[in-house]
């Protein structure tokens, strides 16, 4: 058992190191192109547009268009995230979801065998790993993972998962079934913005190359909260003691124990 634990932790360390190397490489390229935090800035622009005009989508999206420049491809519920992004310090866009993920991992305490799988999901897909890309560009993936983690660690938290891409919701369904109250809150949040849903449908119909499978590249990363949930354990990542060490300790105790009096 100890040898298996050691191999699992070594693999986790190697994979996380590779994720750091990927992030550094992507950051260097994004810095040259001036694209660090690009997505976060785009979402803030969408929030500002809504505050100024009351519309979630841009005029260009009322006719056929391509997903270039400043356009909004997200459902109306994303405004619950994008509007605060315009009012709060930009650094919180990264700090808050990362804190939520860390808190959820501490609460769930995934078993040691799950960590290599979670680390492996951080480096997929190989050509454009979703987690490093999300960290550099400030993609909503960070918030989607955080929302799923909250849903895993706290049942009503599923309400937050409806803020993001429709394809991401499929991975949230296992958590939705855990709390009808949270699911009801999510539906209520969507119903409040009902008129904007019609605008979103029009925007998606006018998008060149639109596909219901858009966003599948982020699915490996979105499995991380699910892996943490199914592997949750009170023991967490504790080191399993070597059987030989346990036997030696028991033998030592037997030798030092006083003989019973007759």
C-alpha positions in Angstrom: 0.0 0.0 0.0 2.8 2.4 0.9 4.5 1.8 -2.5 1.3 2.4 -4.3 0.8 5.7 -2.4 4.3 6.8 -3.2 3.9 6.1 -6.9 0.6 8.0 -6.9 2.1 11.0 -5.1 5.1 11.0 -7.5 2.9 10.9 -10.5 0.8 13.7 -9.1 3.9 15.8 -8.5 5.2 15.2 -12.0 1.9 16.0 -13.6 1.4 19.2 -11.6 5.0 20.3 -12.5 4.1 19.7 -16.2 1.0 21.9 -15.7 3.2 24.6 -14.3 5.6 24.4 -17.3 2.6 24.5 -19.6 1.2 27.6 -17.8 4.6 29.4 -18.0 4.9 28.7 -21.7 1.4 29.9 -22.5 2.0 33.0 -20.3 5.1 33.9 -22.3 3.3 33.6 -25.6 0.3 35.6 -24.3 2.6 38.3 -22.9 4.2 38.8 -26.3 0.7 39.1 -27.9 -0.7 41.2 -25.1 -3.4 38.7 -24.3 -2.8 37.9 -20.6 -6.2 38.2 -18.9 -7.9 38.8 -22.3 -11.0 36.7 -21.5 -11.4 38.4 -18.1 -11.3 41.8 -19.8 -13.9 40.6 -22.4 -16.3 39.5 -19.7 -15.9 42.8 -17.9 -16.7 44.6 -21.2 -19.9 42.5 -21.5 -20.9 43.5 -18.0 -20.2 47.2 -18.7 -22.3 47.0 -21.9 -25.2 45.5 -20.0 -25.0 48.2 -17.3 -24.9 51.0 -19.9 -27.5 49.6 -22.4 -29.5 47.0 -20.5 -28.7 44.5 -23.3 -26.6 41.4 -22.9 -25.6 41.1 -26.5 -24.0 43.5 -29.0 -25.7 44.9 -32.1 -23.3 43.0 -34.4 -24.9 39.8 -33.1 -28.3 40.6 -34.5 -26.9 39.6 -37.9 -24.6 36.8 -39.1 -21.2 37.2 -37.4 -18.1 35.3 -36.3 -16.8 34.9 -32.8 -14.1 37.6 -33.1 -13.6 40.7 -31.1 -15.9 41.7 -28.3 -19.0 39.5 -28.6 -21.0 37.6 -25.9 -21.5 33.9 -26.5 -22.7 33.1 -23.0 -26.3 32.6 -21.8 -27.9 35.5 -19.9 -27.2 34.0 -16.4 -23.5 34.7 -17.1 -24.4 38.3 -16.2 -24.5 37.3 -12.5 -20.8 36.9 -12.9 -19.9 39.5 -15.6 -21.6 42.5 -14.0 -19.7 42.1 -10.6 -16.5 41.7 -12.7 -16.9 45.3 -13.9 -17.1 46.7 -10.3 -14.6 44.7 -8.4 -10.8 44.6 -8.6 -9.7 42.5 -11.5 -7.4 40.3 -9.4 -10.4 38.9 -7.6 -11.4 37.2 -10.9 -8.6 34.7 -10.2 -8.3 34.9 -6.4 -12.0 34.0 -5.6 -12.4 30.9 -7.7 -8.9 29.6 -6.6 -9.8 30.1 -3.0 -13.2 28.3 -3.5 -11.4 25.3 -5.1 -8.9 25.1 -2.2 -11.7 25.3 0.4 -13.7 22.6 -1.4 -10.7 20.3 -1.6 -10.1 20.8 2.1 -13.7 20.0 2.9 -13.9 17.0 0.5 -10.5 15.5 1.4 -10.2 13.4 -1.8 -8.5 10.0 -1.3 -4.8 9.8 -2.2 -5.5 7.6 -5.2 -7.6 10.3 -6.8 -4.9 12.9 -7.0 -3.1 11.6 -10.0 -6.3 11.5 -12.0 -7.1 15.1 -11.0 -3.6 16.2 -11.8 -3.8 14.5 -15.2 -7.0 16.3 -16.0 -5.1 19.6 -15.5 -2.8 18.9 -18.4 -5.5 17.9 -21.0 -5.9 18.4 -23.8 -2.2 18.2 -24.7 -2.4 20.7 -27.5 -4.2 23.4 -25.5 -4.5 22.4 -21.8 -7.7 23.9 -20.5 -6.4 24.7 -16.9 -3.2 26.5 -17.9 -5.1 28.4 -20.6 -7.8 29.3 -18.2 -5.3 30.6 -15.7 -3.5 32.8 -18.2 -6.4 34.2 -20.1 -8.9 34.3 -17.1 -11.4 32.0 -18.9 -14.7 31.2 -17.2 -13.4 27.7 -16.8 -12.0 28.8 -13.4 -15.4 29.8 -12.2 -17.1 26.7 -13.7 -14.7 24.4 -11.8 -15.2 26.5 -8.7 -18.9 26.3 -9.0 -18.8 22.5 -9.5 -16.5 22.2 -6.5 -19.0 24.2 -4.3 -21.8 21.9 -5.6 -19.8 18.9 -4.6 -18.9 20.2 -1.1 -22.1 22.0 -0.4 -25.4 20.8 -2.0 -27.2 24.0 -2.7 -24.1 25.3 -4.5 -25.3 23.8 -7.7 -27.2 27.0 -8.4 -24.0 28.7 -9.4 -23.2 26.2 -12.2 -26.0 27.5 -14.5 -24.0 30.7 -15.0 -21.8 29.1 -17.6 -21.8 27.3 -21.0 -24.7 24.9 -21.6 -22.3 22.1 -22.5 -20.8 22.4 -19.0 -24.1 21.9 -17.3 -24.1 18.2 -18.3 -21.2 17.5 -15.9 -23.2 19.3 -13.2 -26.2 17.0 -13.4 -24.9 14.5 -10.8 -24.8 17.4 -8.3 -28.2 18.8 -9.4 -29.8 15.5 -8.3 -28.4 16.0 -4.8 -30.4 19.2 -4.1 -33.7 20.1 -5.5 -33.6 23.3 -3.5 -30.3 24.4 -5.2 -31.7 23.4 -8.6 -34.8 25.4 -7.9 -32.7 28.5 -7.1 -30.9 28.0 -10.4 -34.1 27.9 -12.3 -35.4 31.0 -10.6 -32.1 32.9 -11.4 -32.7 31.9 -15.1 -36.4 32.9 -15.1 -35.6 36.4 -13.9 -33.6 37.0 -17.1 -36.2 35.3 -19.4 -36.4 38.1 -22.0 -32.7 37.9 -22.5 -32.9 34.2 -23.3 -34.6 35.0 -26.6 -31.7 37.4 -27.5 -29.3 34.6 -26.7 -31.0 32.2 -29.0 -30.9 34.8 -31.9 -27.2 35.4 -31.1 -26.4 31.7 -31.3 -28.3 31.3 -34.5 -26.4 34.1 -36.2 -23.0 32.8 -35.1 -20.9 31.3 -37.9 -19.7 27.9 -37.1 -21.8 27.5 -34.0 -21.8 24.0 -32.5 -23.6 22.5 -29.5 -20.3 20.8 -28.7 -18.4 24.0 -28.3 -16.4 23.9 -25.1 -15.8 20.1 -25.0 -12.0 20.8 -24.7 -12.6 21.9 -21.1 -14.4 18.7 -20.1 -11.3 17.0 -18.7 -10.8 19.8 -16.3 -14.4 19.8 -15.3 -14.1 16.2 -14.2 -11.8 17.3 -11.4 -14.6 18.2 -8.9 -16.5 15.0 -9.8 -13.3 12.9 -9.1 -12.9 14.8 -5.8 -16.5 14.1 -4.9 -16.6 10.4 -5.5 -13.2 9.9 -3.8 -14.0 12.0 -0.7 -12.7 10.4 2.4 -12.1 11.2 6.1 -8.5 9.9 5.6 -7.8 12.2 2.7 -4.3 11.9 1.4 -2.8 10.5 4.6 0.2 8.2 4.2 -0.7 4.5 4.4 1.9 3.1 6.8 4.1 0.3 5.6 2.9 -3.1 6.7 6.4 -4.1 7.7 6.7 -1.0 9.9 3.4 -1.9 11.6 4.5 -5.5 12.2 7.8 -4.3 13.6 6.1 -1.9 15.9 3.7 -4.6 17.1 6.6 -7.0 17.7 8.5 -4.3 19.6 5.5 -3.7 21.8 5.2 -7.4 22.5 8.8 -7.6 23.5 8.7 -4.7 25.9 5.4 -5.5 27.5 5.8 -6.9 31.0 5.0 -10.5 31.5 1.7 -11.2 33.3 2.0 -12.2 36.9 0.9 -15.7 37.8 
